[in-house]
Amino acid sequence: MRYCFGVNRRQHLSDPIERLEKLASSSGGMTPRAFRSFVRAFFRQHGRELPWRTTRDPYRIVVSEFMLQQTQAERVVPKYAEFLARFPTWSALADASAAEVMQAWRGLGYYRRAFNLHRAAKIVVCEHRGKLPRDPIAIRELPGVGDYTAGAVAAFAFGIATPIVETNIRAVFLHAFFPKEARVSDRDIVALVDETLDRKNPRDWYYALMDLGSELKRKRRGINRRSKHHVRQSPYRGSNREARAAILKALAERGALGLGALRREANISPQRLKRALDALVTEGLVVKGKGARLMLP
């Protein structure tokens, strides 16, 4: 894979994280110029080759961004290829049933992402003639798309430079510009993201930040706990998320089920089943058919 930052290929970063920390702790702290130079050099030496980085197809990039929400890239790679083989275009995804999409999503968890992606495909096909809007504000209106995803898709698919923050980017800016501070607001981080942004090549710049953040979090755990917006995730086992996933998995595999059959297939208590099922029905992720049978929409 080729990158266009023009960094000397022979430049060697023996321990990039230690070098970043040295720059951050220098007199006067980290400067935007030194930061840009470091990030570009890191990416040249350590940038990851990931399949969604070889395309500018808006559909493929949207699929990758939905999959990467709350899931590590290494887990996404094989599912990304399988999903695109089954649903290669907006139209193919929009024409599929919810059950087919759910089956293709198995193994990634957080099944609401699959439903939102499916709904987004229908909107792109029906309201935008099969072409994703370029405007981040218009992209933001699609189901399951927040500020980060809208900005990321705009940058990766269309080269539009807009400030974005996700967990890896946040870790980089916390470590480089706020090394000793706690409860740092994303507002302060966004200002620095905007100031240092490579407006000519936001695509590779954000890839570089994400790769640096991934390495940084691997070697220096707990960085994002210093963010004002950090929320510790509750355990999965015994959680409502686990119950929801079990219900959706059962309906994707078995089709319409009565309440008793669904409880047996999902293997969860009646109380947990009711709580999770009520929410899924309210959200439109599960519907009631004839004879009170439950099914995917």
JODAUR-V536689 format. One record per pair of residues at least 12 apart in sequence whose ideal C-beta (glycine too) atoms are under 6 Angstrom apart, sorted by the first residue. I is the first residue (numbers start at 1). GAP is how many residues later the second one is. D is the distance in Angstrom with one decimal. If there is no record, write none. Layout:
# JODAUR-V536689
i & gap & d
I & GAP & D
I & GAP & D
This chain:
# JODAUR-V536689
i & gap & d
1 & 48 & 4.9
3 & 201 & 5.5
5 & 35 & 4.3
7 & 33 & 5.1
7 & 34 & 5.2
7 & 37 & 4.1
11 & 30 & 5.5
13 & 32 & 5.4
16 & 26 & 5.0
17 & 199 & 6.0
17 & 202 & 5.0
24 & 152 & 5.2
24 & 155 & 4.9
30 & 146 & 4.9
30 & 147 & 5.5
32 & 163 & 5.7
32 & 164 & 5.0
35 & 141 & 5.9
35 & 161 & 5.8
36 & 160 & 5.9
39 & 169 & 5.0
42 & 170 & 5.2
43 & 165 & 3.5
47 & 164 & 5.5
48 & 163 & 5.3
50 & 23 & 5.9
52 & 12 & 3.6
56 & 101 & 5.7
58 & 74 & 4.0
58 & 99 & 4.2
59 & 31 & 5.3
61 & 92 & 5.7
61 & 95 & 4.9
61 & 96 & 4.7
62 & 91 & 5.7
64 & 16 & 5.9
65 & 84 & 5.1
65 & 87 & 5.6
65 & 88 & 5.9
66 & 47 & 5.0
66 & 51 & 4.6
67 & 13 & 5.9
69 & 44 & 5.8
70 & 40 & 5.6
71 & 37 & 5.8
79 & 28 & 5.9
79 & 29 & 5.5
83 & 21 & 5.2
86 & 18 & 5.1
90 & 31 & 5.1
90 & 34 & 5.0
90 & 35 & 5.4
90 & 40 & 5.2
91 & 34 & 5.7
93 & 28 & 4.0
94 & 27 & 4.2
94 & 28 & 4.6
94 & 31 & 4.3
98 & 198 & 4.0
98 & 199 & 5.3
99 & 153 & 5.2
99 & 197 & 5.1
101 & 13 & 5.3
101 & 17 & 4.7
102 & 12 & 5.8
102 & 150 & 3.5
103 & 149 & 5.3
111 & 134 & 6.0
111 & 137 & 4.5
115 & 170 & 5.5
116 & 27 & 4.3
116 & 28 & 2.7
119 & 24 & 4.6
120 & 22 & 4.3
120 & 23 & 5.5
134 & 24 & 5.0
136 & 14 & 4.5
136 & 15 & 5.5
136 & 18 & 4.3
136 & 26 & 5.6
139 & 14 & 5.5
148 & 16 & 5.2
148 & 18 & 5.1
151 & 13 & 3.7
152 & 12 & 5.6
155 & 47 & 4.4
155 & 48 & 5.6
155 & 51 & 5.7
156 & 47 & 5.3
161 & 36 & 5.7
161 & 38 & 4.2
161 & 41 & 4.1
163 & 27 & 5.0
163 & 30 & 4.4
163 & 31 & 4.3
165 & 21 & 5.6
165 & 24 & 5.7
165 & 25 & 5.9
168 & 42 & 4.5
168 & 45 & 2.7
168 & 46 & 5.3
169 & 40 & 4.8
169 & 44 & 5.8
170 & 54 & 5.8
170 & 57 & 5.9
171 & 42 & 4.4
171 & 45 & 5.3
171 & 46 & 5.3
171 & 52 & 4.5
171 & 53 & 5.5
172 & 37 & 5.4
172 & 40 & 5.3
172 & 41 & 4.6
173 & 16 & 4.7
173 & 19 & 5.5
174 & 49 & 5.5
174 & 52 & 5.6
175 & 41 & 5.8
175 & 48 & 5.6
177 & 15 & 5.7
182 & 44 & 5.0
183 & 45 & 4.4
184 & 42 & 5.9
184 & 43 & 5.7
184 & 44 & 6.0
185 & 43 & 4.8
186 & 43 & 5.7
240 & 36 & 5.6
243 & 25 & 5.1
243 & 29 & 4.6
243 & 33 & 3.8
244 & 32 & 4.8
246 & 20 & 4.0
246 & 22 & 5.7
247 & 19 & 5.2
247 & 29 & 5.8
250 & 12 & 5.9
250 & 15 & 3.8
250 & 16 & 4.9
251 & 45 & 5.1
256 & 33 & 5.6
256 & 37 & 4.2
256 & 39 & 4.0
257 & 37 & 5.7
258 & 35 & 5.5
262 & 32 & 5.7
